[in-house]
Amino acid sequence: MTDTVFIAVVSGAGTVVVAVSALLGQIYVSRFAQANESERAKFKIRGEEASRAREKRRDSLVDAIAELLAVADPQISARMDYGKAVTLI
């Protein structure tokens, strides 16, 4: 094999090695980025679920307090429903 052919084969092999390593590096980075985005989306969804749960709890508490005030108000009813008041408390 002449020197020119040997240099061409080594250059071609080097080019293939660089291309394959670049491809593998790109695959690794894209998988890492995809996993990171997936975790970020899961975190956001969990935060939204927690926010909805807090708001639902707050709304139910406000409704219970409003009902308790209505049950305990002497202007609405002369007789207080103690069973309902205890349930609401």
Secondary structure, DSSP 4 states (H G I P E B T S, - for coil): --HHHHHHHHHHHHHHHHHHHHHHHHHHHHHHHHHHHHHHHHHHHHHHHHHHHHHHHHHHHHHHHHHHHHHH-TTT-SS--HHHHHHH-
